[in-house]
């Protein structure tokens, strides 16, 4: 049996979700239904998002990536875990 419900959503979120669902060949209703079924079956809510770093952390990550590309400040690879452990403990 189907039923209708009303929920309040941010307009932008609804539009983005509807667009993505359509791109995937789904209706927004089927996405909401599947999400609620998963919630009921697993008794948990899983949030997944790309992390948003503050500017200081983002700058550090940019610097680290530049060093990796330049081959600077890299250690390893190690032949095995014992070799890595020996290096870390010296």
C-alpha positions in Angstrom: 0.0 0.0 0.0 1.3 3.4 -0.9 0.8 6.6 1.1 1.6 10.3 0.6 3.6 12.4 3.0 4.8 16.0 3.1 8.2 16.9 4.3 10.0 20.3 4.3 13.2 20.4 2.3 15.6 23.1 1.3 14.6 24.1 -2.2 18.2 23.7 -3.5 18.6 20.3 -2.0 15.3 19.0 -3.4 16.2 20.4 -6.9 19.7 18.9 -6.8 18.5 15.6 -5.5 15.7 15.4 -8.1 18.2 16.2 -10.9 20.7 13.6 -9.7 17.9 11.0 -9.3 16.8 11.7 -12.9 20.4 11.4 -14.2 20.5 7.9 -12.6 17.1 7.0 -14.0 15.3 7.1 -10.7 12.5 9.2 -9.3 13.1 11.3 -6.2 10.3 9.3 -4.6 12.1 6.0 -5.2 15.3 7.4 -3.7 13.5 8.6 -0.6 11.7 5.3 -0.3 14.9 3.3 -0.6 16.6 5.6 2.0 13.8 5.2 4.5 13.7 1.4 4.0 17.5 1.2 4.7 16.9 3.4 7.8 14.3 1.0 9.1 16.1 -2.2 8.2 19.5 -1.1 9.6 18.2 1.2 12.4 20.9 3.7 11.6 21.6 6.8 9.5 24.8 6.9 7.5 26.0 10.3 6.4 28.7 10.4 3.7 30.2 13.6 2.4 33.5 14.9 1.1 35.3 16.6 3.9 35.5 20.4 3.8 38.7 21.6 5.3 39.3 25.0 6.9 41.7 27.2 4.9 44.7 26.3 7.1 44.3 22.6 6.6 43.5 23.0 2.9 46.8 24.9 2.5 48.8 22.2 4.3 47.2 19.6 2.1 48.2 21.6 -1.0 51.8 21.9 0.2 52.0 18.2 1.0 50.7 17.3 -2.5 53.3 19.6 -4.1 56.0 17.8 -2.1 54.7 14.4 -3.2 54.8 15.5 -6.8 58.3 16.9 -6.4 59.4 13.7 -4.6 60.4 15.7 -1.4 60.1 14.5 2.2 59.1 11.0 1.3 60.3 7.9 3.1 59.9 4.4 1.9 58.6 2.3 0.4 59.5 -0.4 2.9 60.0 -4.1 2.0 57.7 -5.1 4.8 56.1 -3.9 8.1 59.1 -5.0 10.1 61.4 -2.7 8.0 58.9 0.2 8.5 58.8 -0.5 12.2 62.6 -0.6 12.5 62.8 2.8 10.7 60.2 4.4 13.0 61.8 3.1 16.2 65.3 4.2 15.4 
